[in-house]
Amino acid sequence: MTAITDRQKLQYMAAKAADARVNVELETEGMILNMGPQHPATHGTLRIVARLDGEQVISAEPIAGYMHRGYEKLSEVRSFPQVTTLINRIDWLGSFANEVPFILACEQLMEIEAPPRAQWIRTLLFEMSRVANLILFLGDMGVQLGAVTPAFYAFRDREFVLDQIEAVTGGRFHPNFDRIGGLLDDLPKGWLAETKQVMVKVRRFCDEIDDLLMGAETFESRMRGIGVIPPDVAMQYGLSGPNARGSGIDWDNRRDNCFGLVYPELDWKVWTHPDGDSYARFWVRLQEVREATKMIDQLCDGLPGGPIMAKVPRIIKVPTGEAYVATENPLGEMGYYVISKGGLNPFRVKIRSASFNNVSITPWLLRGVYVPDIITILGSLYFILGDIDR
């Protein structure tokens, strides 16, 4: 073998140095990455247009509207009782909760109040909708990071909750059970005892999720410090629900702006987390499921007797006026601004959905993150596209 001379070594080192200088001076072109609108990891027909520099996001723009169904305008050609058939399809995972604020706005305009038993059952089904909704989030968040097992647990135990909702309303996803002045029907015999048994299973599920994910190295490294939302930024973008409480904002409509439901009569806690990252948003939702099971137990134990419907006209005509009622839905604050001209149907309906506001922060939140973190952050925000494309 021929020995390498000192001169050859110097030439080789000089060539390498020249290559390095060229590589530093070269500018790489940015790349446009389309995520969606049919990508299975984007939680529905949402399109994210991300401009990348290598693996880092320079800018990201959410583009909604691919499944827009026009519920606000459709409400104008439906009678007031018929509107619930439309709106329980907005957030289809917590559909009963969608009906409640609209019904409460109509009752406010008509100056009627549902009987106490109806209010307790409304609150009970409202919290069961929250549990059914958030159970799926807890299991699905593991899937975003490659852990499939939590999703199997979530679908297994969510069925128990949906079975109870179906036993009362007749519908698993779209109950259409709320009525102006009360409810369609009373609870079936034995339902309260069965519901309390289901809540035991839900609490066991929460413990399993805690064991599977919380503290796991992959889960922690992909969630902690990722997608941090400071509280002032969360407020500027109008975030609500667990996304706001995950940034340390101590606000919950159930406690701070309750109307027509019986939360003030229950013993419960609002959970917040100061970190504002993806892990904090997951942790808050996990605690809220546990808290909801405790509230459901109290509602089952303290349910009063009496009628489930107030005296209302057979044909509903809501007096002229306008009202806005917001409730703490599973995804955050959902409000209905209802304007009536005294007819059989609303003159105007404006829906303030939680997901629309929560997704509005994505251009700010995704700037500077890496491509794999996009899905993690979107998953932690937890939105339903029906809740955006109303």
Summary of the structure (lengths in Angstrom):
residues: 390
radius of gyration: 25.3
end to end distance: 76.0
largest distance: 104.9
contacts: 1326
relative contact order: 0.18
helix: 51%
strand: 13%
